[in-house]
Amino acid sequence: MNFKRVAIIGGAGRMGRWFSKFFVKEGFEVIISGRMKSKLVQLKRELPSINVAEDNVEAVKCADLIVISVPPLDFKAVVEQIGPHLKAGQVVIDLTSIKEVPVQLMHKYIRNCVTLGAHPMFGPSATDYHQNFILTPTSEEEQKLAEDIKRWLEIKGFKVRMMSPIEHDKLMGTILGLSHFIGLVALDTWIDIGLEELRKIGGTSFNLLFTLADNVVHSDPNLYAEIQMGLVSTEDAELKFKMNVKKWLGILRKKDRQRFIEEMVRLRKAFDGHSLR
């Protein structure tokens, strides 16, 4: 990529910090901005080479690449603010977990340069680059940019997929929304039963689900509420889940051992080729 200076709006947030460190490690000049000045100063202490901008407008003025790493609820205000200050030759990439609306907002408020929707499919605890990364170009110009970024990311070790914002959001309803939902409902159920005692004797299966619940409940509630309520596909996936819960409860209530075994074998066959075993 022909970028030298990267501005990260929301640079002191959890994902903003990850990408600040990533771009510094890759040899870029990094400037960060955000609302929490104390966190920006703290990150500056950790990464002395980065620069801290007074505000978002100052951050983007001399940057080749602008990365927006803010919660979905703050996204519109950010693109409205920086849009008039951007110029031809600059590139703007957003990292939100939802893509259709942010991409539309970038197209509306950022007219002078190329924009691209992106979604890193990993959290701030990731320690390597062997992660899934999604790009959502919507025009020939964005497609060309996405292909360049894809090649660069794949050299670093990322696994990159390209799809439309609509397709992305449809899949995220299950990949993120349903997974978060299961973690929250499982934890709520354990608390009702007695989480402390369960933790004392929990085995492999319990601990796997506990890890999911732990990750979900310690994430940003505002972001997760947006994923649950901002994506129609999330509700669709959870309604399908509810129907399947009802089906399996019916099998258990009837103590239909043969049906249980048949359903489990059916799932195993459908799962062939996808298992982690």
Secondary structure as UniProt FT lines:
FT   STRAND          5..9
FT   TURN            10..12
FT   HELIX           14..25
FT   TURN            26..27
FT   STRAND          29..33
FT   HELIX           37..46
FT   TURN            48..49
FT   STRAND          51..52
FT   HELIX           56..61
FT   STRAND          65..68
FT   HELIX           72..82
FT   HELIX           83..85
FT   TURN            88..89
FT   STRAND          91..94
FT   HELIX           100..109
FT   STRAND          114..120
FT   TURN            124..125
FT   STRAND          132..136
FT   HELIX           140..156
FT   STRAND          159..162
FT   HELIX           165..172
FT   HELIX           173..178
FT   HELIX           179..193
FT   HELIX           195..201
FT   HELIX           204..217
FT   HELIX           221..230
FT   HELIX           232..253
FT   TURN            254..255
FT   HELIX           257..271
FT   TURN            272..274
//
